[in-house]
Amino acid sequence: MNRSDVRVDQDFLHERISAVACDAVINCAAWTNVDAAETHVNEAWSINAKFPACLAKATDRLKIPLVHISTEAVFSGKSCSPYKESDTPDPISVYGQSKLAGEVAVLEENSRAIVARTSWLYSANSSSNFPSRLRSQLRAGQTEIPVVTDVIGNPTPAPLLAHAVGSSLWFGLSGGLYHVACQGAVSKCDWAKHLCTIWGFDSRVIVKTTTSDFRSPAPRSLHVDLNNAKFRAAGVIEMPHWKEASLRYWHDLWSERKIAEA
Ligand SMILES: NC(=O)c1ccc[n+]([C@@H]2O[C@H](COP(=O)([O-])OP(=O)(O)OC[C@H]3O[C@@H](n4cnc5c(N)ncnc54)[C@H](OP(=O)(O)O)[C@@H]3O)[C@@H](O)[C@H]2O)c1
């Protein structure tokens, strides 16, 4: 299915999914521009909440599971303890609020649905994620790169999330809400230093800063560490520590020569 299939129309979705005769649907479509969501509230709610609700109803009618990808931004980040699935979400941005509404609707409408909350996704295939932007700055020879120390999350390689989702469907994971992110939390600044080291750049170019030095239209959740014990206990796949996942991810890319060294 493609972009034109993202419609808030249950009957259309039912027909479209029936036509491809699939065993499950995975919804990765979302309004992900956190700042623009503050001024494009209807559009963000349409894609992040209303569309998944229709998709959940359509897949429920077809008696197939829906995997819906959600985000750590459903939490404010005001608690410094790791967040469990049973913790009450308290989103502080339109993006987080609309994604939470999507989660609730999906779980209400399809009992086979799996909501996979994840965090800080990255892959070398995207130019817009944090490692890709940092790598471009390093390769351009930038000598001072300010990175915030007060934003904390769980960096998770996108292919690992894909593997976790595929395996969940393959092993018939029960419907419900799961935190599917790497273990361990890190600040953006320490993550940047780690990336410099494994890519062979001097990590001293990373200069510590804080969010108070930046103004952004949408408030950001500062400290969200997703506790993934429920997903681990389900025994589908082991979500490793973010550092181990990172080393493995970049090593695999280098071995396959899909990325140039340093
Ligand atoms: N990136 C992260 O760090 C992160 C963290 C936690 C959770 N997530 C969740 O992971 C999922 C994927 O995020 P991502 O970072 O990969 O985002 P992304 O690169 O922005 O991808 C979003 C997808 O949604 C599609 N889309 C956006 N607006 C659309 C519209 N109006 N109609 C149809 N399709 C539309 C985009 O299509 P086009 O490519 O055609 O624009 C794109 O395929 C989302 O559910 C997000 O909430 C992401």
The ligand as an SDF file (V2000), in Angstrom:
LIG
                    3D

 48 52  0  0  0  0  0  0  0  0999 V2000
   11.8290    8.7100   13.9500 N   0  0  0  0  0  0  0  0  0  0  0  0
   11.7720    8.4640   15.2520 C   0  0  0  0  0  0  0  0  0  0  0  0
   12.7070    8.7370   16.0060 O   0  0  0  0  0  0  0  0  0  0  0  0
   10.5500    7.8290   15.8420 C   0  0  0  0  0  0  0  0  0  0  0  0
   10.5370    7.5790   17.2260 C   0  0  0  0  0  0  0  0  0  0  0  0
    9.4210    6.9640   17.7820 C   0  0  0  0  0  0  0  0  0  0  0  0
    8.3630    6.5900   16.9870 C   0  0  0  0  0  0  0  0  0  0  0  0
    8.3800    6.8690   15.6660 N   0  0  0  0  0  0  0  0  0  0  0  0
    7.2200    6.4450   14.8680 C   0  0  0  0  0  0  0  0  0  0  0  0
    7.6760    5.6260   13.8190 O   0  0  0  0  0  0  0  0  0  0  0  0
    6.8240    5.7600   12.6840 C   0  0  0  0  0  0  0  0  0  0  0  0
    7.6480    6.0870   11.4520 C   0  0  0  0  0  0  0  0  0  0  0  0
    8.3040    7.3120   11.7040 O   0  0  0  0  0  0  0  0  0  0  0  0
    9.5130    7.8580   10.8100 P   0  0  0  0  0  0  0  0  0  0  0  0
   10.4160    8.5720   11.7040 O   0  0  0  0  0  0  0  0  0  0  0  0
   10.0110    6.7680    9.9200 O   0  0  0  0  0  0  0  0  0  0  0  0
    8.7410    8.9600   10.0010 O   0  0  0  0  0  0  0  0  0  0  0  0
    8.8170    9.4580    8.5150 P   0  0  0  0  0  0  0  0  0  0  0  0
   10.1420    9.1730    7.9330 O   0  0  0  0  0  0  0  0  0  0  0  0
    8.2880   10.8420    8.5620 O   0  0  0  0  0  0  0  0  0  0  0  0
    7.7630    8.4930    7.8150 O   0  0  0  0  0  0  0  0  0  0  0  0
    6.3930    8.7080    7.9370 C   0  0  0  0  0  0  0  0  0  0  0  0
    5.6850    8.0130    6.8100 C   0  0  0  0  0  0  0  0  0  0  0  0
    4.3310    8.4910    6.8000 O   0  0  0  0  0  0  0  0  0  0  0  0
    4.0060    8.9030    5.4890 C   0  0  0  0  0  0  0  0  0  0  0  0
    3.1020   10.0440    5.5300 N   0  0  0  0  0  0  0  0  0  0  0  0
    3.2700   11.1990    6.1890 C   0  0  0  0  0  0  0  0  0  0  0  0
    2.2350   12.0300    5.9400 N   0  0  0  0  0  0  0  0  0  0  0  0
    1.4000   11.3760    5.1100 C   0  0  0  0  0  0  0  0  0  0  0  0
    0.1680   11.6960    4.5090 C   0  0  0  0  0  0  0  0  0  0  0  0
   -0.4260   12.8650    4.6860 N   0  0  0  0  0  0  0  0  0  0  0  0
   -0.4180   10.7840    3.7310 N   0  0  0  0  0  0  0  0  0  0  0  0
    0.1670    9.6200    3.5100 C   0  0  0  0  0  0  0  0  0  0  0  0
    1.3330    9.2370    4.0640 N   0  0  0  0  0  0  0  0  0  0  0  0
    1.9460   10.1090    4.8520 C   0  0  0  0  0  0  0  0  0  0  0  0
    5.3160    9.3210    4.8540 C   0  0  0  0  0  0  0  0  0  0  0  0
    5.2000    9.2250    3.4750 O   0  0  0  0  0  0  0  0  0  0  0  0
    6.2370    9.9970    2.4940 P   0  0  0  0  0  0  0  0  0  0  0  0
    7.5300    9.2870    2.6420 O   0  0  0  0  0  0  0  0  0  0  0  0
    5.6090    9.8390    1.1620 O   0  0  0  0  0  0  0  0  0  0  0  0
    6.2760   11.4130    2.9820 O   0  0  0  0  0  0  0  0  0  0  0  0
    6.2720    8.3050    5.4370 C   0  0  0  0  0  0  0  0  0  0  0  0
    6.2560    7.1040    4.6880 O   0  0  0  0  0  0  0  0  0  0  0  0
    5.8020    6.8430   13.0570 C   0  0  0  0  0  0  0  0  0  0  0  0
    4.6450    6.2050   13.5370 O   0  0  0  0  0  0  0  0  0  0  0  0
    6.4750    7.5860   14.2020 C   0  0  0  0  0  0  0  0  0  0  0  0
    5.5190    8.1710   15.0540 O   0  0  0  0  0  0  0  0  0  0  0  0
    9.4520    7.4760   15.0620 C   0  0  0  0  0  0  0  0  0  0  0  0
  1  2  1  0
  2  3  2  0
  2  4  1  0
  4  5  1  0
  4 48  2  0
  5  6  2  0
  6  7  1  0
  7  8  2  0
  8  9  1  0
  8 48  1  0
  9 10  1  0
  9 46  1  0
 10 11  1  0
 11 12  1  0
 11 44  1  0
 12 13  1  0
 13 14  1  0
 14 15  2  0
 14 16  1  0
 14 17  1  0
 17 18  1  0
 18 19  2  0
 18 20  1  0
 18 21  1  0
 21 22  1  0
 22 23  1  0
 23 24  1  0
 23 42  1  0
 24 25  1  0
 25 26  1  0
 25 36  1  0
 26 27  1  0
 26 35  1  0
 27 28  2  0
 28 29  1  0
 29 30  1  0
 29 35  2  0
 30 31  1  0
 30 32  2  0
 32 33  1  0
 33 34  2  0
 34 35  1  0
 36 37  1  0
 36 42  1  0
 37 38  1  0
 38 39  2  0
 38 40  1  0
 38 41  1  0
 42 43  1  0
 44 45  1  0
 44 46  1  0
 46 47  1  0
M  CHG  2   8   1  16  -1
M  END
$$$$
